[in-house]
Amino acid sequence: MPKIKTRSAVAKRFKITKSGKVKHAQMGRRHKLTTKSTKRKRQLRSPAYGATAIEANIRKMMPYA
């Protein structure tokens, strides 16, 4: 049986935690940062965890994570 390739785009954006959750960076930190408050930008630094609806799809794309 051949190995399954990992989707490199998914590997760059998501990490699987030790407990099995899907971790990713929050959206909204790329541009137009002057209009956002300091508190909002600071809170966007913390990681977000993937919704259970898409977790199964991400796991299929990262078979060895």
mmCIF file of the N, C-alpha and C atoms, coordinates in Angstrom:
data_MODEL
# 
_entry.id   MODEL 
# 
loop_
_atom_site.group_PDB 
_atom_site.id 
_atom_site.type_symbol 
_atom_site.label_atom_id 
_atom_site.label_alt_id 
_atom_site.label_comp_id 
_atom_site.label_asym_id 
_atom_site.label_entity_id 
_atom_site.label_seq_id 
_atom_site.pdbx_PDB_ins_code 
_atom_site.Cartn_x 
_atom_site.Cartn_y 
_atom_site.Cartn_z 
_atom_site.occupancy 
_atom_site.B_iso_or_equiv 
_atom_site.pdbx_formal_charge 
_atom_site.auth_seq_id 
_atom_site.auth_comp_id 
_atom_site.auth_asym_id 
_atom_site.auth_atom_id 
_atom_site.pdbx_PDB_model_num 
ATOM 1   N N  . MET A 1 1  ? 0.844   -1.192 0.000  1.00 0.00 ? 1  MET A N  1 
ATOM 2   C CA . MET A 1 1  ? 0.000   0.000  0.000  1.00 0.00 ? 1  MET A CA 1 
ATOM 3   C C  . MET A 1 1  ? 0.887   1.253  0.000  1.00 0.00 ? 1  MET A C  1 
ATOM 4   N N  . PRO A 1 2  ? 0.693   2.179  -0.953 1.00 0.00 ? 2  PRO A N  1 
ATOM 5   C CA . PRO A 1 2  ? 1.534   3.375  -0.986 1.00 0.00 ? 2  PRO A CA 1 
ATOM 6   C C  . PRO A 1 2  ? 1.175   4.363  0.123  1.00 0.00 ? 2  PRO A C  1 
ATOM 7   N N  . LYS A 1 3  ? 2.141   5.212  0.414  1.00 0.00 ? 3  LYS A N  1 
ATOM 8   C CA . LYS A 1 3  ? 1.901   6.245  1.420  1.00 0.00 ? 3  LYS A CA 1 
ATOM 9   C C  . LYS A 1 3  ? 0.937   7.285  0.863  1.00 0.00 ? 3  LYS A C  1 
ATOM 10  N N  . ILE A 1 4  ? 0.215   7.939  1.761  1.00 0.00 ? 4  ILE A N  1 
ATOM 11  C CA . ILE A 1 4  ? -0.707  9.009  1.367  1.00 0.00 ? 4  ILE A CA 1 
ATOM 12  C C  . ILE A 1 4  ? 0.029   10.330 1.507  1.00 0.00 ? 4  ILE A C  1 
ATOM 13  N N  . LYS A 1 5  ? -0.080  11.178 0.498  1.00 0.00 ? 5  LYS A N  1 
ATOM 14  C CA . LYS A 1 5  ? 0.575   12.479 0.565  1.00 0.00 ? 5  LYS A CA 1 
ATOM 15  C C  . LYS A 1 5  ? -0.204  13.410 1.486  1.00 0.00 ? 5  LYS A C  1 
ATOM 16  N N  . THR A 1 6  ? 0.538   14.207 2.249  1.00 0.00 ? 6  THR A N  1 
ATOM 17  C CA . THR A 1 6  ? -0.055  15.240 3.095  1.00 0.00 ? 6  THR A CA 1 
ATOM 18  C C  . THR A 1 6  ? -0.290  16.473 2.238  1.00 0.00 ? 6  THR A C  1 
ATOM 19  N N  . ARG A 1 7  ? -1.458  17.097 2.404  1.00 0.00 ? 7  ARG A N  1 
ATOM 20  C CA . ARG A 1 7  ? -1.729  18.357 1.699  1.00 0.00 ? 7  ARG A CA 1 
ATOM 21  C C  . ARG A 1 7  ? -0.868  19.442 2.328  1.00 0.00 ? 7  ARG A C  1 
ATOM 22  N N  . SER A 1 8  ? 0.065   19.984 1.565  1.00 0.00 ? 8  SER A N  1 
ATOM 23  C CA . SER A 1 8  ? 1.003   20.946 2.134  1.00 0.00 ? 8  SER A CA 1 
ATOM 24  C C  . SER A 1 8  ? 0.308   22.240 2.571  1.00 0.00 ? 8  SER A C  1 
ATOM 25  N N  . ALA A 1 9  ? -0.741  22.639 1.882  1.00 0.00 ? 9  ALA A N  1 
ATOM 26  C CA . ALA A 1 9  ? -1.476  23.847 2.267  1.00 0.00 ? 9  ALA A CA 1 
ATOM 27  C C  . ALA A 1 9  ? -2.120  23.675 3.637  1.00 0.00 ? 9  ALA A C  1 
ATOM 28  N N  . VAL A 1 10 ? -2.630  22.487 3.903  1.00 0.00 ? 10 VAL A N  1 
ATOM 29  C CA . VAL A 1 10 ? -3.271  22.207 5.193  1.00 0.00 ? 10 VAL A CA 1 
ATOM 30  C C  . VAL A 1 10 ? -2.214  22.091 6.287  1.00 0.00 ? 10 VAL A C  1 
ATOM 31  N N  . ALA A 1 11 ? -1.079  21.480 5.958  1.00 0.00 ? 11 ALA A N  1 
ATOM 32  C CA . ALA A 1 11 ? -0.005  21.316 6.939  1.00 0.00 ? 11 ALA A CA 1 
ATOM 33  C C  . ALA A 1 11 ? 0.550   22.663 7.397  1.00 0.00 ? 11 ALA A C  1 
ATOM 34  N N  . LYS A 1 12 ? 0.551   23.657 6.492  1.00 0.00 ? 12 LYS A N  1 
ATOM 35  C CA . LYS A 1 12 ? 1.040   24.979 6.852  1.00 0.00 ? 12 LYS A CA 1 
ATOM 36  C C  . LYS A 1 12 ? 0.070   25.713 7.778  1.00 0.00 ? 12 LYS A C  1 
ATOM 37  N N  . ARG A 1 13 ? -1.212  25.452 7.641  1.00 0.00 ? 13 ARG A N  1 
ATOM 38  C CA . ARG A 1 13 ? -2.226  26.220 8.354  1.00 0.00 ? 13 ARG A CA 1 
ATOM 39  C C  . ARG A 1 13 ? -2.704  25.601 9.658  1.00 0.00 ? 13 ARG A C  1 
ATOM 40  N N  . PHE A 1 14 ? -2.600  24.294 9.796  1.00 0.00 ? 14 PHE A N  1 
ATOM 41  C CA . PHE A 1 14 ? -3.168  23.597 10.949 1.00 0.00 ? 14 PHE A CA 1 
ATOM 42  C C  . PHE A 1 14 ? -2.130  22.734 11.640 1.00 0.00 ? 14 PHE A C  1 
ATOM 43  N N  . LYS A 1 15 ? -2.291  22.566 12.946 1.00 0.00 ? 15 LYS A N  1 
ATOM 44  C CA . LYS A 1 15 ? -1.482  21.633 13.726 1.00 0.00 ? 15 LYS A CA 1 
ATOM 45  C C  . LYS A 1 15 ? -2.447  20.779 14.542 1.00 0.00 ? 15 LYS A C  1 
ATOM 46  N N  . ILE A 1 16 ? -2.069  19.533 14.769 1.00 0.00 ? 16 ILE A N  1 
ATOM 47  C CA . ILE A 1 16 ? -2.875  18.652 15.609 1.00 0.00 ? 16 ILE A CA 1 
ATOM 48  C C  . ILE A 1 16 ? -2.234  18.644 16.990 1.00 0.00 ? 16 ILE A C  1 
ATOM 49  N N  . THR A 1 17 ? -3.015  18.976 18.026 1.00 0.00 ? 17 THR A N  1 
ATOM 50  C CA . THR A 1 17 ? -2.480  19.003 19.379 1.00 0.00 ? 17 THR A CA 1 
ATOM 51  C C  . THR A 1 17 ? -2.362  17.581 19.910 1.00 0.00 ? 17 THR A C  1 
ATOM 52  N N  . LYS A 1 18 ? -1.724  17.446 21.058 1.00 0.00 ? 18 LYS A N  1 
ATOM 53  C CA . LYS A 1 18 ? -1.522  16.129 21.649 1.00 0.00 ? 18 LYS A CA 1 
ATOM 54  C C  . LYS A 1 18 ? -2.856  15.481 22.022 1.00 0.00 ? 18 LYS A C  1 
ATOM 55  N N  . SER A 1 19 ? -3.814  16.297 22.406 1.00 0.00 ? 19 SER A N  1 
ATOM 56  C CA . SER A 1 19 ? -5.132  15.757 22.769 1.00 0.00 ? 19 SER A CA 1 
ATOM 57  C C  . SER A 1 19 ? -5.998  15.476 21.544 1.00 0.00 ? 19 SER A C  1 
ATOM 58  N N  . GLY A 1 20 ? -5.512  15.874 20.338 1.00 0.00 ? 20 GLY A N  1 
ATOM 59  C CA . GLY A 1 20 ? -6.229  15.558 19.111 1.00 0.00 ? 20 GLY A CA 1 
ATOM 60  C C  . GLY A 1 20 ? -7.053  16.682 18.523 1.00 0.00 ? 20 GLY A C  1 
ATOM 61  N N  . LYS A 1 21 ? -6.994  17.877 19.145 1.00 0.00 ? 21 LYS A N  1 
ATOM 62  C CA . LYS A 1 21 ? -7.729  19.011 18.587 1.00 0.00 ? 21 LYS A CA 1 
ATOM 63  C C  . LYS A 1 21 ? -6.970  19.591 17.405 1.00 0.00 ? 21 LYS A C  1 
ATOM 64  N N  . VAL A 1 22 ? -7.694  20.295 16.554 1.00 0.00 ? 22 VAL A N  1 
ATOM 65  C CA . VAL A 1 22 ? -7.077  20.963 15.397 1.00 0.00 ? 22 VAL A CA 1 
ATOM 66  C C  . VAL A 1 22 ? -6.877  22.429 15.761 1.00 0.00 ? 22 VAL A C  1 
ATOM 67  N N  . LYS A 1 23 ? -5.606  22.863 15.767 1.00 0.00 ? 23 LYS A N  1 
ATOM 68  C CA . LYS A 1 23 ? -5.260  24.223 16.176 1.00 0.00 ? 23 LYS A CA 1 
ATOM 69  C C  . LYS A 1 23 ? -4.880  25.036 14.948 1.00 0.00 ? 23 LYS A C  1 
ATOM 70  N N  . HIS A 1 24 ? -5.289  26.302 14.917 1.00 0.00 ? 24 HIS A N  1 
ATOM 71  C CA . HIS A 1 24 ? -4.933  27.177 13.801 1.00 0.00 ? 24 HIS A CA 1 
ATOM 72  C C  . HIS A 1 24 ? -4.888  28.620 14.268 1.00 0.00 ? 24 HIS A C  1 
ATOM 73  N N  . ALA A 1 25 ? -4.289  29.473 13.452 1.00 0.00 ? 25 ALA A N  1 
ATOM 74  C CA . ALA A 1 25 ? -4.227  30.898 13.763 1.00 0.00 ? 25 ALA A CA 1 
ATOM 75  C C  . ALA A 1 25 ? -5.576  31.541 13.449 1.00 0.00 ? 25 ALA A C  1 
ATOM 76  N N  . GLN A 1 26 ? -5.892  32.588 14.186 1.00 0.00 ? 26 GLN A N  1 
ATOM 77  C CA . GLN A 1 26 ? -7.174  33.255 13.968 1.00 0.00 ? 26 GLN A CA 1 
ATOM 78  C C  . GLN A 1 26 ? -7.093  34.180 12.756 1.00 0.00 ? 26 GLN A C  1 
ATOM 79  N N  . MET A 1 27 ? -8.222  34.380 12.123 1.00 0.00 ? 27 MET A N  1 
ATOM 80  C CA . MET A 1 27 ? -8.275  35.279 10.978 1.00 0.00 ? 27 MET A CA 1 
ATOM 81  C C  . MET A 1 27 ? -8.383  36.726 11.453 1.00 0.00 ? 27 MET A C  1 
ATOM 82  N N  . GLY A 1 28 ? -8.053  37.661 10.551 1.00 0.00 ? 28 GLY A N  1 
ATOM 83  C CA . GLY A 1 28 ? -8.221  39.067 10.870 1.00 0.00 ? 28 GLY A CA 1 
ATOM 84  C C  . GLY A 1 28 ? -6.957  39.764 11.320 1.00 0.00 ? 28 GLY A C  1 
ATOM 85  N N  . ARG A 1 29 ? -5.774  39.164 11.093 1.00 0.00 ? 29 ARG A N  1 
ATOM 86  C CA . ARG A 1 29 ? -4.526  39.778 11.530 1.00 0.00 ? 29 ARG A CA 1 
ATOM 87  C C  . ARG A 1 29 ? -3.616  40.147 10.369 1.00 0.00 ? 29 ARG A C  1 
ATOM 88  N N  . ARG A 1 30 ? -4.133  40.249 9.153  1.00 0.00 ? 30 ARG A N  1 
ATOM 89  C CA . ARG A 1 30 ? -3.268  40.468 7.995  1.00 0.00 ? 30 ARG A CA 1 
ATOM 90  C C  . ARG A 1 30 ? -3.182  41.934 7.561  1.00 0.00 ? 30 ARG A C  1 
ATOM 91  N N  . HIS A 1 31 ? -4.302  42.595 7.475  1.00 0.00 ? 31 HIS A N  1 
ATOM 92  C CA . HIS A 1 31 ? -4.275  43.978 6.991  1.00 0.00 ? 31 HIS A CA 1 
ATOM 93  C C  . HIS A 1 31 ? -5.373  44.777 7.670  1.00 0.00 ? 31 HIS A C  1 
ATOM 94  N N  . LYS A 1 32 ? -5.378  46.077 7.437  1.00 0.00 ? 32 LYS A N  1 
ATOM 95  C CA . LYS A 1 32 ? -6.299  47.024 8.068  1.00 0.00 ? 32 LYS A CA 1 
ATOM 96  C C  . LYS A 1 32 ? -6.210  46.953 9.594  1.00 0.00 ? 32 LYS A C  1 
ATOM 97  N N  . LEU A 1 33 ? -4.989  46.894 10.094 1.00 0.00 ? 33 LEU A N  1 
ATOM 98  C CA . LEU A 1 33 ? -4.803  46.750 11.537 1.00 0.00 ? 33 LEU A CA 1 
ATOM 99  C C  . LEU A 1 33 ? -4.987  48.062 12.283 1.00 0.00 ? 33 LEU A C  1 
ATOM 100 N N  . THR A 1 34 ? -4.945  49.190 11.561 1.00 0.00 ? 34 THR A N  1 
ATOM 101 C CA . THR A 1 34 ? -5.097  50.481 12.236 1.00 0.00 ? 34 THR A CA 1 
ATOM 102 C C  . THR A 1 34 ? -6.531  50.702 12.703 1.00 0.00 ? 34 THR A C  1 
ATOM 103 N N  . THR A 1 35 ? -7.482  50.073 12.035 1.00 0.00 ? 35 THR A N  1 
ATOM 104 C CA . THR A 1 35 ? -8.883  50.260 12.427 1.00 0.00 ? 35 THR A CA 1 
ATOM 105 C C  . THR A 1 35 ? -9.289  49.363 13.596 1.00 0.00 ? 35 THR A C  1 
ATOM 106 N N  . LYS A 1 36 ? -8.461  48.370 13.900 1.00 0.00 ? 36 LYS A N  1 
ATOM 107 C CA . LYS A 1 36 ? -8.791  47.433 14.972 1.00 0.00 ? 36 LYS A CA 1 
ATOM 108 C C  . LYS A 1 36 ? -8.157  47.907 16.275 1.00 0.00 ? 36 LYS A C  1 
ATOM 109 N N  . SER A 1 37 ? -8.862  47.682 17.363 1.00 0.00 ? 37 SER A N  1 
ATOM 110 C CA . SER A 1 37 ? -8.351  48.113 18.662 1.00 0.00 ? 37 SER A CA 1 
ATOM 111 C C  . SER A 1 37 ? -7.192  47.227 19.103 1.00 0.00 ? 37 SER A C  1 
ATOM 112 N N  . THR A 1 38 ? -6.386  47.758 20.018 1.00 0.00 ? 38 THR A N  1 
ATOM 113 C CA . THR A 1 38 ? -5.236  47.014 20.530 1.00 0.00 ? 38 THR A CA 1 
ATOM 114 C C  . THR A 1 38 ? -5.692  45.747 21.233 1.00 0.00 ? 38 THR A C  1 
ATOM 115 N N  . LYS A 1 39 ? -6.775  45.840 21.967 1.00 0.00 ? 39 LYS A N  1 
ATOM 116 C CA . LYS A 1 39 ? -7.307  44.672 22.684 1.00 0.00 ? 39 LYS A CA 1 
ATOM 117 C C  . LYS A 1 39 ? -7.712  43.578 21.697 1.00 0.00 ? 39 LYS A C  1 
ATOM 118 N N  . ARG A 1 40 ? -8.364  43.979 20.630 1.00 0.00 ? 40 ARG A N  1 
ATOM 119 C CA . ARG A 1 40 ? -8.821  43.017 19.622 1.00 0.00 ? 40 ARG A CA 1 
ATOM 120 C C  . ARG A 1 40 ? -7.634  42.328 18.947 1.00 0.00 ? 40 ARG A C  1 
ATOM 121 N N  . LYS A 1 41 ? -6.608  43.120 18.602 1.00 0.00 ? 41 LYS A N  1 
ATOM 122 C CA . LYS A 1 41 ? -5.421  42.543 17.961 1.00 0.00 ? 41 LYS A CA 1 
ATOM 123 C C  . LYS A 1 41 ? -4.683  41.605 18.906 1.00 0.00 ? 41 LYS A C  1 
ATOM 124 N N  . ARG A 1 42 ? -4.613  41.960 20.173 1.00 0.00 ? 42 ARG A N  1 
ATOM 125 C CA . ARG A 1 42 ? -3.949  41.123 21.170 1.00 0.00 ? 42 ARG A CA 1 
ATOM 126 C C  . ARG A 1 42 ? -4.678  39.791 21.344 1.00 0.00 ? 42 ARG A C  1 
ATOM 127 N N  . GLN A 1 43 ? -6.015  39.844 21.374 1.00 0.00 ? 43 GLN A N  1 
ATOM 128 C CA . GLN A 1 43 ? -6.799  38.617 21.542 1.00 0.00 ? 43 GLN A CA 1 
ATOM 129 C C  . GLN A 1 43 ? -6.747  37.728 20.305 1.00 0.00 ? 43 GLN A C  1 
ATOM 130 N N  . LEU A 1 44 ? -6.511  38.325 19.139 1.00 0.00 ? 44 LEU A N  1 
ATOM 131 C CA . LEU A 1 44 ? -6.390  37.531 17.910 1.00 0.00 ? 44 LEU A CA 1 
ATOM 132 C C  . LEU A 1 44 ? -5.072  36.767 17.819 1.00 0.00 ? 44 LEU A C  1 
ATOM 133 N N  . ARG A 1 45 ? -4.105  37.120 18.691 1.00 0.00 ? 45 ARG A N  1 
ATOM 134 C CA . ARG A 1 45 ? -2.834  36.389 18.704 1.00 0.00 ? 45 ARG A CA 1 
ATOM 135 C C  . ARG A 1 45 ? -2.983  34.963 19.200 1.00 0.00 ? 45 ARG A C  1 
ATOM 136 N N  . SER A 1 46 ? -3.920  34.742 20.113 1.00 0.00 ? 46 SER A N  1 
ATOM 137 C CA . SER A 1 46 ? -4.075  33.414 20.702 1.00 0.00 ? 46 SER A CA 1 
ATOM 138 C C  . SER A 1 46 ? -4.616  32.440 19.663 1.00 0.00 ? 46 SER A C  1 
ATOM 139 N N  . PRO A 1 47 ? -4.245  31.163 19.757 1.00 0.00 ? 47 PRO A N  1 
ATOM 140 C CA . PRO A 1 47 ? -4.695  30.192 18.759 1.00 0.00 ? 47 PRO A CA 1 
ATOM 141 C C  . PRO A 1 47 ? -6.173  29.873 18.898 1.00 0.00 ? 47 PRO A C  1 
ATOM 142 N N  . ALA A 1 48 ? -6.759  29.447 17.803 1.00 0.00 ? 48 ALA A N  1 
ATOM 143 C CA . ALA A 1 48 ? -8.152  29.009 17.800 1.00 0.00 ? 48 ALA A CA 1 
ATOM 144 C C  . ALA A 1 48 ? -8.162  27.512 17.520 1.00 0.00 ? 48 ALA A C  1 
ATOM 145 N N  . TYR A 1 49 ? -9.234  26.876 17.896 1.00 0.00 ? 49 TYR A N  1 
ATOM 146 C CA . TYR A 1 49 ? -9.352  25.433 17.679 1.00 0.00 ? 49 TYR A CA 1 
ATOM 147 C C  . TYR A 1 49 ? -10.463 25.175 16.689 1.00 0.00 ? 49 TYR A C  1 
ATOM 148 N N  . GLY A 1 50 ? -10.213 24.248 15.754 1.00 0.00 ? 50 GLY A N  1 
ATOM 149 C CA . GLY A 1 50 ? -11.121 23.999 14.648 1.00 0.00 ? 50 GLY A CA 1 
ATOM 150 C C  . GLY A 1 50 ? -12.480 23.491 15.077 1.00 0.00 ? 50 GLY A C  1 
ATOM 151 N N  . ALA A 1 51 ? -13.491 23.843 14.297 1.00 0.00 ? 51 ALA A N  1 
ATOM 152 C CA . ALA A 1 51 ? -14.839 23.359 14.545 1.00 0.00 ? 51 ALA A CA 1 
ATOM 153 C C  . ALA A 1 51 ? -14.888 21.863 14.266 1.00 0.00 ? 51 ALA A C  1 
ATOM 154 N N  . THR A 1 52 ? -15.702 21.155 15.021 1.00 0.00 ? 52 THR A N  1 
ATOM 155 C CA . THR A 1 52 ? -15.772 19.701 14.866 1.00 0.00 ? 52 THR A CA 1 
ATOM 156 C C  . THR A 1 52 ? -16.279 19.301 13.487 1.00 0.00 ? 52 THR A C  1 
ATOM 157 N N  . ALA A 1 53 ? -16.993 20.202 12.818 1.00 0.00 ? 53 ALA A N  1 
ATOM 158 C CA . ALA A 1 53 ? -17.528 19.904 11.490 1.00 0.00 ? 53 ALA A CA 1 
ATOM 159 C C  . ALA A 1 53 ? -16.421 19.728 10.462 1.00 0.00 ? 53 ALA A C  1 
ATOM 160 N N  . ILE A 1 54 ? -15.318 20.449 10.594 1.00 0.00 ? 54 ILE A N  1 
ATOM 161 C CA . ILE A 1 54 ? -14.245 20.365 9.598  1.00 0.00 ? 54 ILE A CA 1 
ATOM 162 C C  . ILE A 1 54 ? -13.056 19.544 10.065 1.00 0.00 ? 54 ILE A C  1 
ATOM 163 N N  . GLU A 1 55 ? -13.046 19.151 11.343 1.00 0.00 ? 55 GLU A N  1 
ATOM 164 C CA . GLU A 1 55 ? -11.904 18.410 11.876 1.00 0.00 ? 55 GLU A CA 1 
ATOM 165 C C  . GLU A 1 55 ? -11.651 17.119 11.115 1.00 0.00 ? 55 GLU A C  1 
ATOM 166 N N  . ALA A 1 56 ? -12.690 16.402 10.763 1.00 0.00 ? 56 ALA A N  1 
ATOM 167 C CA . ALA A 1 56 ? -12.541 15.130 10.049 1.00 0.00 ? 56 ALA A CA 1 
ATOM 168 C C  . ALA A 1 56 ? -11.900 15.348 8.688  1.00 0.00 ? 56 ALA A C  1 
ATOM 169 N N  . ASN A 1 57 ? -12.280 16.416 7.990  1.00 0.00 ? 57 ASN A N  1 
ATOM 170 C CA . ASN A 1 57 ? -11.693 16.715 6.682  1.00 0.00 ? 57 ASN A CA 1 
ATOM 171 C C  . ASN A 1 57 ? -10.209 17.048 6.813  1.00 0.00 ? 57 ASN A C  1 
ATOM 172 N N  . ILE A 1 58 ? -9.858  17.802 7.838  1.00 0.00 ? 58 ILE A N  1 
ATOM 173 C CA . ILE A 1 58 ? -8.461  18.185 8.027  1.00 0.00 ? 58 ILE A CA 1 
ATOM 174 C C  . ILE A 1 58 ? -7.621  16.962 8.364  1.00 0.00 ? 58 ILE A C  1 
ATOM 175 N N  . ARG A 1 59 ? -8.152  16.076 9.180  1.00 0.00 ? 59 ARG A N  1 
ATOM 176 C CA . ARG A 1 59 ? -7.415  14.854 9.545  1.00 0.00 ? 59 ARG A CA 1 
ATOM 177 C C  . ARG A 1 59 ? -7.141  13.975 8.323  1.00 0.00 ? 59 ARG A C  1 
ATOM 178 N N  . LYS A 1 60 ? -8.091  13.926 7.383  1.00 0.00 ? 60 LYS A N  1 
ATOM 179 C CA . LYS A 1 60 ? -7.887  13.146 6.152  1.00 0.00 ? 60 LYS A CA 1 
ATOM 180 C C  . LYS A 1 60 ? -6.767  13.747 5.309  1.00 0.00 ? 60 LYS A C  1 
ATOM 181 N N  . MET A 1 61 ? -6.660  15.067 5.320  1.00 0.00 ? 61 MET A N  1 
ATOM 182 C CA . MET A 1 61 ? -5.637  15.731 4.524  1.00 0.00 ? 61 MET A CA 1 
ATOM 183 C C  . MET A 1 61 ? -4.258  15.686 5.181  1.00 0.00 ? 61 MET A C  1 
ATOM 184 N N  . MET A 1 62 ? -4.227  15.415 6.494  1.00 0.00 ? 62 MET A N  1 
ATOM 185 C CA . MET A 1 62 ? -2.965  15.275 7.224  1.00 0.00 ? 62 MET A CA 1 
ATOM 186 C C  . MET A 1 62 ? -2.913  13.887 7.856  1.00 0.00 ? 62 MET A C  1 
ATOM 187 N N  . PRO A 1 63 ? -2.668  12.856 7.063  1.00 0.00 ? 63 PRO A N  1 
ATOM 188 C CA . PRO A 1 63 ? -2.801  11.497 7.587  1.00 0.00 ? 63 PRO A CA 1 
ATOM 189 C C  . PRO A 1 63 ? -1.779  11.096 8.642  1.00 0.00 ? 63 PRO A C  1 
ATOM 190 N N  . TYR A 1 64 ? -0.599  11.722 8.667  1.00 0.00 ? 64 TYR A N  1 
ATOM 191 C CA . TYR A 1 64 ? 0.439   11.293 9.604  1.00 0.00 ? 64 TYR A CA 1 
ATOM 192 C C  . TYR A 1 64 ? 0.703   12.306 10.697 1.00 0.00 ? 64 TYR A C  1 
ATOM 193 N N  . ALA A 1 65 ? -0.194  13.260 10.878 1.00 0.00 ? 65 ALA A N  1 
ATOM 194 C CA . ALA A 1 65 ? -0.012  14.279 11.906 1.00 0.00 ? 65 ALA A CA 1 
ATOM 195 C C  . ALA A 1 65 ? -0.400  13.771 13.279 1.00 0.00 ? 65 ALA A C  1 
# 
